[in-house]
């Protein structure tokens, strides 16, 4: 608990340093390094990034010797290394994009292999055949299917609200009692992302400039709300308040060692509540995974290979069966400095959680969920410390 308190205060101090240097009115810049904290944390006073680095190194060394468990030791050591990488980035120091992905997000993915993308495409083709939408051109068939089922913009919020209600019922029945929790869908425009969980305001903000299918909204209801970010943050707030979770559990820290599990839990929401029920659901999941993997590839092309954004959008649009304009809009957040490696949190995080989830027998699911939501994790710590 002591190390967790110090980590939280140190991270909050680093957040203050970062915010003091940002000079933009943009939505993402306004979030800072810590977009959400579900408990009060007193920032550690830090003179500059050099002082921050010394403090992080000292905490990392102490954690390797003094942590109360192997899990906490490994997590804090990894989290500290991700903060050190962030500090170098903020200082505009010498750090490659590959190192940022590896150290901040704690994954070894660079370009998602074509063999994996082809596995998703095979599922998409098979499900198109099952639902009678296969004509032989996978790109055209996906585009027609999505166009035929697109939710009108003036119906998006109400459709999402209904999915959130159903998702809450499923979570309360199988996972955690969330009957008294709610998040109200609201409108947002002109931002480089599709949806945003405003936990303090209990708003699920939807970018209505983007098109959505019913399956995309079903996924977002689970990802942003039940059993995703809303449930995750509500539980972390409860556990920190009760004293069963260290204070660093109160913070969402962008592009850090905690990011992949934060997004990975949310992206597994449909599976946690057994809501992948039809061939259309399976098609939508494979399409979601394909496009998430392609966004990793897009980030690598932009930041490691330095390709022009327009060229990257064209490549990803064709590979993901979307129009270039929609793809370019969805790739906008990849160009934000702090979030440059963050996109790997989605695809890599979903796989990290799902790989463990697949091994959990039905009678151990409740134990797994409690372990997953009540501890801070990286992909490695979840893989190595969950004892099914």
C-alpha positions as CSV (number, residue, x, y, z in Angstrom):
1,X,0.0,0.0,0.0
2,X,2.9,2.4,0.8
3,X,4.5,1.8,-2.6
4,X,1.2,2.2,-4.3
5,X,0.6,5.5,-2.6
6,X,4.0,6.7,-3.6
7,X,3.5,5.6,-7.2
8,X,0.2,7.4,-7.4
9,X,1.7,10.6,-6.0
10,X,4.7,10.4,-8.3
11,X,2.5,9.8,-11.4
12,X,0.3,12.7,-10.4
13,X,3.4,14.9,-10.1
14,X,4.5,13.8,-13.6
15,X,1.0,14.6,-14.9
16,X,1.4,18.2,-13.5
17,X,4.7,18.6,-15.3
18,X,3.2,17.4,-18.6
19,X,0.1,19.6,-18.2
20,X,2.3,22.7,-17.5
21,X,4.0,22.3,-20.9
22,X,0.9,21.5,-23.0
23,X,-0.4,24.6,-24.8
24,X,-3.4,23.3,-26.7
25,X,-7.1,23.6,-26.3
26,X,-7.6,20.2,-27.9
27,X,-9.7,17.5,-26.2
28,X,-6.9,15.0,-25.9
29,X,-4.3,17.5,-24.5
30,X,-6.8,18.6,-21.9
31,X,-6.8,15.1,-20.5
32,X,-3.2,15.2,-19.6
33,X,-1.3,12.1,-18.6
34,X,-4.0,11.1,-16.1
35,X,-7.5,11.6,-17.7
36,X,-9.3,10.0,-14.8
37,X,-8.6,9.6,-11.1
38,X,-11.3,8.0,-8.9
39,X,-9.7,9.1,-5.6
40,X,-7.9,12.2,-4.4
41,X,-4.1,12.0,-5.0
42,X,-1.7,14.6,-3.7
43,X,0.9,15.1,-6.5
44,X,4.5,14.8,-5.5
45,X,6.3,18.1,-6.1
46,X,8.7,17.7,-8.9
47,X,11.1,20.4,-10.0
48,X,11.6,19.1,-13.6
49,X,11.8,15.9,-15.6
50,X,15.3,15.2,-14.3
51,X,13.9,15.1,-10.7
52,X,11.0,13.0,-11.9
53,X,13.4,10.5,-13.4
54,X,15.4,10.2,-10.2
55,X,12.2,9.6,-8.2
56,X,10.9,7.0,-10.6
57,X,14.3,5.1,-10.6
58,X,14.4,5.2,-6.8
59,X,10.8,3.8,-6.5
60,X,11.5,1.1,-9.1
61,X,14.5,0.0,-7.1
62,X,12.5,-0.1,-3.8
63,X,9.7,-2.0,-5.5
64,X,12.1,-4.7,-6.6
65,X,13.0,-5.3,-3.0
66,X,10.0,-4.2,-0.9
67,X,6.8,-5.0,-2.8
68,X,4.3,-7.0,-0.8
69,X,3.8,-9.6,-3.5
70,X,5.5,-10.9,-6.7
71,X,2.6,-9.4,-8.7
72,X,3.0,-6.0,-7.2
73,X,6.8,-6.1,-7.6
74,X,6.5,-7.0,-11.3
75,X,3.7,-4.5,-12.0
76,X,5.4,-1.5,-10.3
77,X,8.7,-2.3,-11.9
78,X,7.1,-2.4,-15.3
79,X,5.0,0.7,-14.6
80,X,8.1,2.6,-13.5
81,X,9.9,1.7,-16.7
82,X,6.9,3.0,-18.7
83,X,7.0,6.2,-16.8
84,X,10.7,6.5,-17.6
85,X,10.0,6.1,-21.3
86,X,7.3,8.8,-21.0
87,X,9.7,11.1,-19.3
88,X,12.2,10.7,-22.1
89,X,9.4,11.3,-24.6
90,X,8.3,14.5,-22.8
91,X,11.9,15.7,-22.8
92,X,12.1,15.0,-26.6
93,X,15.0,12.7,-25.8
94,X,16.4,9.8,-27.9
95,X,13.8,7.1,-27.9
96,X,12.5,5.2,-30.9
97,X,8.9,4.5,-31.6
98,X,9.6,0.7,-31.2
99,X,10.9,1.4,-27.7
100,X,7.9,3.5,-26.8
101,X,5.6,0.7,-27.8
102,X,7.6,-2.0,-26.0
103,X,8.3,0.0,-22.8
104,X,5.1,2.1,-22.5
105,X,2.5,-0.5,-23.6
106,X,4.6,-3.5,-22.6
107,X,4.1,-5.5,-25.9
108,X,6.4,-6.7,-28.6
109,X,4.1,-6.2,-31.5
110,X,5.2,-3.9,-34.3
111,X,3.5,-5.0,-37.5
112,X,0.7,-7.5,-37.1
113,X,1.6,-10.5,-39.2
114,X,-0.4,-11.1,-42.4
115,X,-1.1,-14.6,-41.3
116,X,-3.1,-13.2,-38.3
117,X,-5.0,-10.8,-40.5
118,X,-5.8,-13.6,-42.9
119,X,-7.3,-15.6,-40.0
120,X,-9.7,-12.8,-39.4
121,X,-10.5,-12.5,-43.1
122,X,-11.3,-16.2,-43.2
123,X,-13.8,-15.9,-40.4
124,X,-15.3,-12.9,-42.1
125,X,-15.7,-14.8,-45.4
126,X,-17.2,-17.9,-43.6
127,X,-19.7,-15.8,-41.7
128,X,-20.7,-13.9,-44.8
129,X,-21.4,-17.2,-46.5
130,X,-23.5,-18.4,-43.5
131,X,-25.7,-15.3,-43.6
132,X,-26.1,-15.3,-47.3
133,X,-24.1,-12.2,-48.0
134,X,-21.1,-13.7,-49.8
135,X,-20.7,-12.9,-53.6
136,X,-17.0,-13.5,-53.9
137,X,-15.6,-10.0,-53.3
138,X,-14.9,-9.8,-49.5
139,X,-14.3,-6.0,-49.5
140,X,-17.5,-5.3,-51.5
141,X,-19.5,-7.8,-49.5
142,X,-18.5,-6.3,-46.1
143,X,-19.2,-2.8,-47.4
144,X,-22.6,-3.7,-48.6
145,X,-23.5,-5.6,-45.4
146,X,-22.4,-2.6,-43.2
147,X,-24.2,-0.1,-45.5
148,X,-27.4,-2.1,-45.3
149,X,-27.5,-2.2,-41.5
150,X,-26.0,1.2,-40.6
151,X,-27.8,3.0,-37.8
152,X,-29.2,6.4,-38.8
153,X,-27.3,9.2,-36.9
154,X,-30.5,10.4,-35.2
155,X,-31.0,6.8,-33.8
156,X,-27.5,6.1,-32.6
157,X,-27.9,7.4,-29.0
158,X,-31.2,5.6,-28.4
159,X,-29.9,2.4,-29.9
160,X,-26.8,2.6,-27.7
161,X,-28.9,3.3,-24.6
162,X,-30.8,0.1,-25.2
163,X,-27.6,-1.9,-25.6
164,X,-26.3,-0.4,-22.4
165,X,-29.4,-1.4,-20.5
166,X,-29.1,-5.0,-21.7
167,X,-25.4,-5.1,-21.0
168,X,-26.0,-3.8,-17.5
169,X,-28.5,-6.6,-16.9
170,X,-26.1,-9.2,-18.1
171,X,-23.2,-7.9,-16.0
172,X,-25.4,-7.8,-12.9
173,X,-26.6,-11.3,-13.5
174,X,-23.2,-12.9,-14.1
175,X,-20.4,-10.7,-12.9
176,X,-20.9,-7.8,-10.5
177,X,-24.1,-6.0,-9.2
178,X,-24.2,-2.9,-11.3
179,X,-28.0,-2.3,-11.0
180,X,-27.4,1.2,-9.5
181,X,-24.7,2.2,-12.0
182,X,-25.6,4.1,-15.3
183,X,-23.9,6.1,-18.0
184,X,-26.0,8.3,-20.3
185,X,-25.2,8.4,-24.0
186,X,-24.4,11.9,-25.3
187,X,-23.3,13.6,-28.5
188,X,-19.8,14.7,-29.4
189,X,-18.4,15.9,-32.7
190,X,-15.0,17.0,-34.1
191,X,-12.9,14.7,-32.1
192,X,-10.4,12.0,-33.4
193,X,-12.1,9.0,-31.8
194,X,-15.5,7.2,-31.8
195,X,-16.6,7.1,-28.2
196,X,-15.4,8.3,-24.8
197,X,-16.3,7.2,-21.3
198,X,-16.7,10.3,-19.2
199,X,-16.7,8.5,-15.9
200,X,-16.9,11.5,-13.5
201,X,-19.8,12.9,-15.5
202,X,-21.3,9.5,-16.2
203,X,-21.6,10.3,-19.9
204,X,-20.9,8.0,-22.8
205,X,-19.9,10.5,-25.4
206,X,-20.4,9.4,-29.0
207,X,-18.8,11.0,-32.0
208,X,-21.8,11.3,-34.3
209,X,-19.6,12.2,-37.2
210,X,-18.7,8.5,-37.5
211,X,-21.0,5.8,-38.9
212,X,-22.1,2.9,-36.7
213,X,-23.6,-0.5,-37.2
214,X,-25.8,-2.1,-34.5
215,X,-22.8,-4.5,-33.8
216,X,-20.4,-1.5,-33.4
217,X,-22.8,0.0,-30.9
218,X,-23.2,-3.3,-29.0
219,X,-19.4,-3.5,-28.8
220,X,-19.2,0.1,-27.5
221,X,-21.9,-0.5,-24.9
222,X,-19.7,-3.3,-23.5
223,X,-16.4,-1.5,-24.0
224,X,-17.2,1.9,-22.6
225,X,-19.8,0.8,-20.0
226,X,-20.8,-2.7,-19.0
227,X,-18.5,-4.5,-18.2
228,X,-15.9,-2.2,-19.6
229,X,-14.6,1.2,-18.5
230,X,-17.6,2.2,-16.3
231,X,-17.6,-1.0,-14.4
232,X,-13.8,-1.2,-14.2
233,X,-13.6,2.3,-12.8
234,X,-16.5,1.9,-10.4
235,X,-14.9,-1.2,-8.9
236,X,-11.5,0.4,-8.7
237,X,-13.1,3.4,-6.9
238,X,-14.8,1.1,-4.5
239,X,-11.7,-1.0,-3.8
240,X,-9.4,1.9,-3.3
241,X,-12.0,3.5,-0.9
242,X,-12.3,0.2,1.0
243,X,-8.5,-0.1,1.2
244,X,-8.3,-3.4,-0.6
245,X,-6.6,-1.8,-3.6
246,X,-3.5,0.4,-3.5
247,X,-3.9,4.1,-4.4
248,X,-2.3,3.8,-7.9
249,X,-5.4,1.8,-8.8
250,X,-7.3,5.0,-8.7
251,X,-5.5,6.4,-11.8
252,X,-6.0,5.8,-15.5
253,X,-2.5,6.6,-16.9
254,X,-2.4,7.2,-20.7
255,X,0.2,5.2,-22.8
256,X,1.6,3.4,-19.8
257,X,2.1,-0.1,-18.6
258,X,-1.6,-0.2,-17.4
259,X,-3.1,0.8,-20.7
260,X,-3.2,-2.6,-22.5
261,X,-5.2,-4.2,-19.7
262,X,-7.5,-1.2,-19.3
263,X,-8.5,-1.5,-23.0
264,X,-8.2,-5.3,-23.1
265,X,-10.7,-5.8,-20.3
266,X,-13.1,-3.5,-22.1
267,X,-12.6,-5.2,-25.5
268,X,-13.5,-8.6,-24.0
269,X,-16.8,-7.3,-22.6
270,X,-18.9,-9.1,-25.2
271,X,-17.3,-12.4,-24.2
272,X,-17.5,-11.8,-20.5
273,X,-21.3,-11.5,-20.7
274,X,-21.7,-14.2,-23.3
275,X,-23.1,-11.8,-25.9
276,X,-21.5,-13.2,-29.1
277,X,-24.6,-15.2,-30.1
278,X,-25.1,-15.1,-33.9
279,X,-23.0,-15.4,-37.1
280,X,-23.5,-11.7,-37.5
281,X,-21.9,-11.2,-34.0
282,X,-19.0,-13.4,-35.0
283,X,-18.5,-11.5,-38.2
284,X,-18.5,-8.2,-36.4
285,X,-16.0,-9.4,-33.8
286,X,-13.6,-10.6,-36.6
287,X,-14.0,-7.3,-38.4
288,X,-13.4,-5.4,-35.1
289,X,-10.2,-7.4,-34.5
290,X,-9.0,-6.9,-38.1
291,X,-9.4,-3.2,-38.0
292,X,-7.8,-3.0,-34.5
293,X,-4.8,-4.9,-35.8
294,X,-4.6,-2.6,-38.9
295,X,-4.6,0.5,-36.7
296,X,-1.5,-0.9,-35.0
297,X,0.0,-1.3,-38.5
298,X,-1.1,2.2,-39.4
299,X,0.7,3.6,-36.3
300,X,3.9,1.8,-37.2
301,X,3.7,3.1,-40.8
302,X,3.2,6.7,-39.5
303,X,5.7,6.8,-36.6
304,X,8.4,4.2,-37.4
305,X,8.4,4.3,-41.2
306,X,7.4,7.9,-41.5
307,X,4.9,7.4,-44.3
308,X,2.5,10.2,-45.2
309,X,-0.9,10.1,-43.4
310,X,-2.8,10.2,-46.6
311,X,-1.0,7.1,-48.0
312,X,-1.4,5.2,-44.7
313,X,-5.2,6.0,-44.7
314,X,-5.5,4.6,-48.2
315,X,-3.6,1.4,-47.4
316,X,-5.6,0.7,-44.2
317,X,-8.9,1.6,-45.8
318,X,-8.5,-1.0,-48.5
319,X,-7.2,-3.6,-46.0
320,X,-10.1,-3.0,-43.6
321,X,-12.9,-2.7,-46.1
322,X,-13.7,1.0,-45.3
323,X,-13.8,4.2,-47.3
324,X,-10.7,6.4,-47.0
325,X,-12.5,9.3,-45.4
326,X,-13.9,7.2,-42.5
327,X,-10.5,5.5,-42.1
328,X,-8.6,8.8,-42.0
329,X,-11.0,10.2,-39.4
330,X,-10.5,7.1,-37.2
331,X,-6.8,7.3,-37.5
332,X,-6.6,10.9,-36.4
333,X,-5.8,10.1,-32.7
334,X,-2.7,8.2,-33.8
335,X,-1.0,11.5,-34.5
336,X,-1.3,12.8,-30.9
337,X,2.2,12.8,-29.4
338,X,1.3,11.2,-26.0
339,X,-1.0,8.6,-27.6
340,X,1.3,7.6,-30.5
341,X,1.9,4.1,-29.0
342,X,-1.5,3.9,-27.3
343,X,-3.4,2.3,-30.2
344,X,-1.5,-1.0,-29.5
345,X,-3.4,-1.1,-26.2
346,X,-6.5,-2.2,-28.0
347,X,-5.5,-5.1,-30.2
348,X,-2.7,-6.3,-27.9
349,X,-4.7,-5.8,-24.8
350,X,-7.7,-7.7,-26.2
351,X,-5.5,-10.6,-27.1
352,X,-3.6,-10.5,-23.7
353,X,-6.9,-10.8,-21.8
354,X,-8.6,-13.2,-24.2
355,X,-5.7,-15.6,-24.2
356,X,-6.1,-16.0,-20.5
357,X,-9.9,-15.8,-20.5
358,X,-10.0,-18.9,-22.9
359,X,-8.3,-21.0,-20.2
360,X,-10.7,-20.1,-17.4
361,X,-13.3,-22.8,-16.7
362,X,-16.8,-21.7,-16.1
363,X,-16.7,-22.4,-12.4
364,X,-13.7,-20.1,-12.0
365,X,-15.0,-17.1,-13.9
366,X,-16.1,-15.1,-10.9
367,X,-12.7,-15.6,-9.3
368,X,-11.0,-14.6,-12.5
369,X,-13.1,-11.4,-12.8
370,X,-12.4,-10.4,-9.3
371,X,-8.7,-10.9,-9.8
372,X,-8.7,-9.1,-13.1
373,X,-10.7,-6.0,-11.9
374,X,-9.1,-5.7,-8.5
375,X,-5.5,-5.7,-9.4
376,X,-3.4,-3.5,-11.7
377,X,-1.8,-5.6,-14.5
378,X,0.3,-5.5,-17.6
379,X,0.0,-8.2,-20.3
380,X,2.9,-10.1,-18.7
381,X,1.8,-9.9,-15.1
382,X,-1.7,-11.2,-16.0
383,X,-0.2,-14.1,-18.0
384,X,2.3,-15.0,-15.4
385,X,0.4,-14.5,-12.1
386,X,-3.1,-15.6,-12.8
387,X,-3.3,-19.1,-11.4
388,X,-6.4,-20.7,-12.9
